[in-house]
Amino acid sequence: MSDLVIRNAELGGVSGVDIRISDGTVTQIGRGITPAGAEVIDADGGAVLPGLTDHHLHLHAMAADAVSVRCGPPHVRDRGDLTRALERAQADDNGWVRGVGYAETVAGELDSSVLDTLHGQRPVRIQHRSGAMWVLNGAAAAAVRLAEADHPGVERDHAGTPTGRVWRADTWLRERLPRSQPPRLATIGAALARFGITTVTDATPDLSAGSQQAIGSAVRSRELPQRVHLLGAPLRGDPDTVAGRVSVGPYKIVLADSGFPDLTELADLIRDVHALGRAVAVHCVSREALLILLSVFDEVGTVPGDRIEHGALIPRESLDDVRRRGLRVVTQPGFLAHRGDDYLRDVDPRDLPDLYRCRSLIDAGVPLALSSDAPYGPLDPWQVIATAVDRRAPTGDIVGIDERITAAEALDRYLAPAGDPGGRPRGVTVGGPADVVLLHVPLDEALRILGSEVVRSTVLDGIVTYAASVDNSH
């Protein structure tokens, strides 16, 4: 691995700084650093930042999403659009069609019978854009033996017949699908690097051994160059940490709105997780789920690192309860840019101020991190940051004006370590890892632009992983 010198950069608001990188580590910061045979990049006054961390996404779902047929806005807007999209869709090697992003505005509530009228020739499964539900047509339902299923997520009508709607049962469903390998992650790694992301937290619950192995292999081969923090690693076992580039985080628990858990079972699970030395990361998207979780924490207590995923609806009166328990929140204001119009139309007006809080959480002293929830939300961190700043829906309407934060505050929520979301933003320091992002412009200008076009190069572990254009190298 050759040395790298970034010359004439802005770092920490100071211009004209040189940075030397050796063996994946920042070894010198100063002025007039001698290249001494190193590759040189002239930053031309552009800012250097620590690599960004996306604190909540789903790697294999992103890769599968990239090769799936779009079934919702803006690509598909009505029943006819959806029918044509399914007819044109290329099936996988097993003859199945996989759709993503469905919203009820397209063709109402989907079930097997409705989906059969749209496309009954091939097995079809369509994921709701929330990621919480799959809908199977008749051929798909028969192939996975849905009628024989005993999983609580399999919805049934009053006669006990499966409707084709399957809630929060991804692992169960995956085990019944035709066997296939986990999707490759090279395109995902490239997309992340293009945005300046060098670390991700994979929030997929209950990762299978195959999925963990595939992620580890992709990191080891640098097909996925980013560092990965896993929430779905099982409680017991020894996951492959790939020489420190894959780590294990809090244990993911999903409080599904389709059916809340037994409180005693939830309390016992959290106690067990804490006893094994791990914190918990609990999926909460409704006020009911949050209140259930807070009541359980009253019983079992919290440990450092316990976190709330999403926090889509946090009542103002609960802010102090969240802070007192030492919880942190990992949220996704980017959903407002994608779905804000739906929220304005469908959410009770009394609840709109509680959506994807940012300002009030910070002011209440709750550690806050931002993330994408990709593929269900926009991956681009600069878009998420922009939405945290302006809170604009697609029509331009503002959702929760009092929850706006500054661009600098939003960026800091992408700069905290994966193991400390909402904590102190990382810096570029001597002795630190050489995971850095070079921008085309100084930081103040980048925070005015708030677009991914500001990213010029991404360096991960000392290796230039992404370059927007030919660098001025010597």
N, C-alpha and C positions, 0 to 999 in steps of 0.2 A: 504494500500500500504506500504510494508516494505521498510526500508532504504536500500541503496546499496552503497558500497564502492568499487571503482576501485583503486587498489593498484599498485604501481610501474609502473606507466605509463609515457610516454613521452608527455608533453604538452607544446606547444609553443617552441619546441626545447630543453626543459629542461627535463632531465630524473629523475626517482625516485619520481614522483609526485603522491600523493593520492588525490582522488576526492570523496566527499561524496554527495549523492543524497537523498533528502527527499521530499516526497509529490510532485514529479514531478519537483523539483527545485534543482539546484546545490547549496548546502549550505556550503560546505567547500572545499578549495583547499590548499594543503600544504604537509607536510611530517609527517609520523608517526601518521596519523589520527586513533583514536581508533574506532574499528568496532562497539562496544557497541550494539551487537545483530543484526547488519546489515548483509545482504548477502554480501560476499566479492568475487570479481573477481581479480585474480592476472594477471595484464596486461603483466607481464614478459617483460617489456621494450617497448611494442607496443604503438603506438601513439594513442591519443584520439583527435578526431576532432569534431567540430559541425556537426550535421547531414546535409547531402547534400540536396540541393533544385534543383529539375528539374523545370526549369522556363517555360516549354511549352510542354504539352502532352495532351492526350485525353483519359480519364479514361474508359468511356464506350466503346469507339472504341477499346481500348486495350483488354477489356474483351471479346468483340464480336470477335475480331481478333483471340483470342486464341482458339476459337472453330470453326473457318472458314477453308475452304479448301484453301491451298496455290496454287496460279495460276501464279506464276512468279518465276524467278531465286532466289536461286539455286535449289529449289524443282522441278520446272517445267521449261523446256527449249525450248520445241517445241510443235507443234500442237498435236502430238500424246500423249505427256506427259499430256497436258491439257485435252484432251478427256478422258484419263484414270483416271485422278484425279477427274473429274466431275462425271464419272460413279461410282467411289468408294465412293464419298462423302456422308456422312450421312446427311439427310435432318433434318430441325428443326421440332418442333412439328406441324407446319402448312404445312409441306411438301416442304418447300423452301430450296434451296441450296444457301449458301452465300460464295462467293469466294473473296479473297483479294490478293493484291500484283501483279496485272497483269502489264506486260510490253510488249510493241509492238514487242520486239525481239522474243517473244514466237510464235505469230500467226498473226502479223500485226495489223492493225486497227480493233478493234472489233465493231460490231453493232449487232442488233437483228438477222439479217439473217445469219451472220457468226456464232453467238453463237448457233443458232438453228441447224446448221450442226454439231456442236460439242456435244450439249446436248439439245435436244428439248423435252424430256419426262416430265421433271419437271420444275417448275418455278425456274429460275436461275438469280441471280444478282451478278455481279463481279465488285469489286472496283478496279480502277486503283491504282497503287502503290503510286501515288502522293496524293491520297485521294480526288482529285478534281472531279472525275467523276465515275458514276456507269453505267454499261452496263446491260441491261435487255434482256433476250431472249423473244421469242414471247409469251410464256405462262405467264411470269412475266409482260410483257408490257400490256397484256390483263387484268390481274388481278388488276393492279393499274389504269386501264383506261387511258393509256398514250395518246391515240388518242384524248381524250377529254380535255387534260391538257392545261392550259394557262400559266404555269410557264415559265419564260424566260430561265430557264436552260434546258428545254426539247428541245433537238436538233431535227430539222426537215430537210428533204431533199428538193429539189427544188419544189417538188409537194406538200409540206406541210405535208408529212407523217412522224411521229416520227421515228428516226433511232434506238431508243433504248438506245441512249447515253443521260445521264442526268447529267448536270454540276452544281456543287455547290448548290445542292438542297436537302441536307440530311434531314432537318426538314420536308420539303414538302413530300419527298418520304416516310419518316418514318410514317407519318400520313396516308398513303394509303396502307401500308403493313398490313398483318394480325396482330391483336393485340397481343402483348407480353410484358412481364415485362422487364425492364432494366436488363442487365446481372449482375450477382453477381460480387463483387469486391474483394473477399477474396484472390484469386490467384494473383491478381494484387498487393494487399497490401503486400503479402509475397515476391513477386519478387522485389518490391521496397526496402523493408527492407533488403533483401539479398545484395543489392548493396550499402546500407548505406544511402538511400534516406529517409528523414523524413518529407519533405514538397514538395508538388507538386503544380504547377499552371495548372489547367485544362483550356485549350485554346479553347474548343469547343464553337463555337458561338451559340447564341440564344438557350440556354439550356431550355428545356421544364420544366414545373412544376414537371412532373414525374421524370425527370432526376435529377433535383435539390434535390427532396425529397429522391430519392434513394441514392445519394451521402451523404446527411446528415444522413440518417439512417445507412449507412455503417460506417461512421465516429463515430457516436454515439455508435454503437455496437462494435467498434474496429475491425470489419471485414476489414475495411480500417483504419489502425492505424495512417496513415500519416495526417498531417495538409493539408488543401486544400484551395487554392486561386482560385477563380472563375473569369474568364474573360467573360463568357457567361451569367452571371446573368442579368436579364432584367433591363432596366433603371428605371423602377418603380416597386414598390412592396417591400416586406420585406423578403429577403431570410433567411433561417434558418442558423444562424451562429454557431450553436452547441457549445455554451459556449466558443467562441473564437477559436475553432479549424477549422472552415470554415469561410473564409473571402472573401470579394468582391474586385476585382481588377479593372483595367481599362476595358473599354467596348470594346469588340472584334468587329472589322469591317473587312470584307474580300473584298479586291480588287481583284476580280477574273480575271485571264487572259483570260477566255472564254468570257468576256464582261465587259468592264470598266463602272463604274457608271457615271451618269450625274454629272458634276462637281458642279453644284448648289445644287443638292440633297446631295452630299457628304459633301459640306461645311455646309449646314443647319444641317445635322446630327451631325457633329463634334461640331458645336456651341451648339446644344441642349445637347449633352453629357457633354460638359464643363460647361454649365449653371447649370446642375444637380450635379455638384461637382465631376464628375469622369473624369479621363484621358481616352485616347483611346489607344487601342493596335491594330495596323493596319497590316493585312496580306499583305506583299509585297514580291513577288518572282521574279519580273522582273524589269528591269531598267525603263520601261514605267510606271509601277505602282508606282515606287518610285518617278519619276518626277511628276506624277499627284498628289501624296500625298504632296510633298514639295510645289507645286504651291498652293494647297488648304490651307496648313498651312500658306503660305504667306498672304492669305486673312483673315483667321479666327484666326491666332495666335496659340500658343501652351500653355499648362499648365504643371507644373511639373508632371512627371509620364507618359507622352505620349511616346509611344514606337512603334518600328517597329518590327514586327514578321517576322522571317526568314532572310530578307535582303539578299536573295540568290545572287542577282546581284547588287552590289553597285559600280557605276563608281568612280574612284579615284577623279574625279573633283567634286563629290557630297559629299565627306567626310566632308569638312568644312561646307557645307550647313546643314548637319545633326547635326554637333556639335553646330553651331550657334543657331539652333532652340531648343537646349536643349533636343533633342531626345536621347533615348537609344535604343540599338539593342539587340534583343534576337535571337540568330542564332544557327545553327545546323551543325557544321563541320563533325559530324558523318556520314552525307550523303555521304561524299567523300569515306569513307570506304566501303559503300554499293553500291554506284552508280558512283564512280569516273571514271570507265572505260566508262560508257555511256556518261558522261560529256565530256571526252576526245574525244570520237567519234562524238558526236552530237552537242556540243556547239561550236559556232564560236571561233576559236583560240584567237581572239582579246578580247573575253569576259572571257576567262579562268582566268586571273589574278583577276577578280572582284568577283569570286565565293566564297561565305561564308568567307568573310574577317574576320580576327581576329587581326593580328598585326597592320595593318594600322588603324583600328578603335581605338585600344588602344592608338597608337601613336598620333592620331588626337584628343584625349581627349573625345572620345565618350564612355559613359558607356556601357560595353558589358557583356552580360550574355550568358552562354551556356545551351543547353537543348537538348532533344532527339527528340521531335515531335513524340514520340511513339503513335501508332504502326507503323507510316510511316517511322521512322528512328530507329536506334538501341537504346534501352532503357539504356543499361549499361553505366553509366557515365564515368567509367574508360576507356571504348573503345572510347567514345567521346573525352575525355581528350587526349588519345593517338593519335587520329587522328588530333586534334588541334596541337599536337607537331610535327607529322611526315608528315601529309597531304597526306598519301598514299592511292591510289586506290587499289582495290582487286588484280590487277596484280603487284603491287609494284611501279607503276609510281607515281610521285609526282604531285599533282595538286595545283599550287599556292605556290611555295616554299617560296616566300617572306612573306607569311601570317602566317608562323609558329610562335608559341609562346612557352614559356617554360611550363613544366608540372606544376610548382607552380602557374604560371599565370592562366593556364587553370583551376586548382582546385579552385582557388579563385573565378572563375566565376560560380562555383557551391555552393559557401559558402555565397553569398550575400543573404539577406532576400528576401522572395517572393515579398514583397512590395517595394523593392528597387533593382531590377535586375541591375547588373553592379555596384552596390554601394560597400561600404566597407564590406569586408568579416567579418562574425560573428566570435566570439571567444567563448570559454567555460569560463564563468565567474560566480563568486558567485552571486546568485540572478537571474541568467538566467535560461531559460527552460532546463530541462534535456533531450534534444534531442541530443544525441551524438553517435559517431561511434568509436568503438575500433578496431584498426588494429592489425594484427599479428606481424607487424614489425614497426620500427621507420619510421617517415614520409619520410626522404630522401630515404630510401630503397623502400618504397611504390611508390614514384615518379619515381623510376627507373623501377620498375616492371610494373606499370600501368595495372593492371589486377584486376578484382573483387575478386580474391582469397585472396587479402590482407585484406578483411573485415572479422573480427572475430565475432563481435557482434554489433547489433544496438539497442540502448536504446531510446525509444520514450516516452516522458512524464514520465520518471522514470521507465518504464517497459521494460525489455529485450524482444524485439520483434523478434529478430533474433539472433541465436547463431550458428556459423559454426561447433563448436565441444563442447564437455563437458568442461565447464570452470573449472578452478582450484579454486573451491569455498570451503568455510569452514563453 
